Amino acid sequence: MTVSHHPLLDEFPQLREQLHERKLADRHVARLAEDYENLDKRIVRVENGIEALPDAALEDLKKQRLQLKDQLYALLTAPTGA
């Protein structure tokens, strides 16, 4: 079974425009989004058997991905000027 990638645009389809605008205007958001995408791609490689990693390390990566996703969601949904 092949595991699929979880791009941010699929995770937050309702925030597509905000994500694009914030990535262009805010280096911090752009870096978090890039970190998320890179981490997600690595998780997919591990889950698909392309890269070896112990289960505990994989779980840590998944927790990091979730933290990044939560941070990005909070930034994208915060009131303007917050």
URSULVEN-V648071 format. One record per pair of residues at least 6 apart in sequence whose C-alpha atoms are under 6 Angstrom apart, sorted by the first residue. I is the first residue (numbers start at 1). J is the second residue. If there is no record, write none. Layout:
# URSULVEN-V648071
<<I/J> <I/J>>
This chain:
# URSULVEN-V648071
<<2/48> <9/16> <23/29> <23/30> <36/65> <45/51> <46/52>>
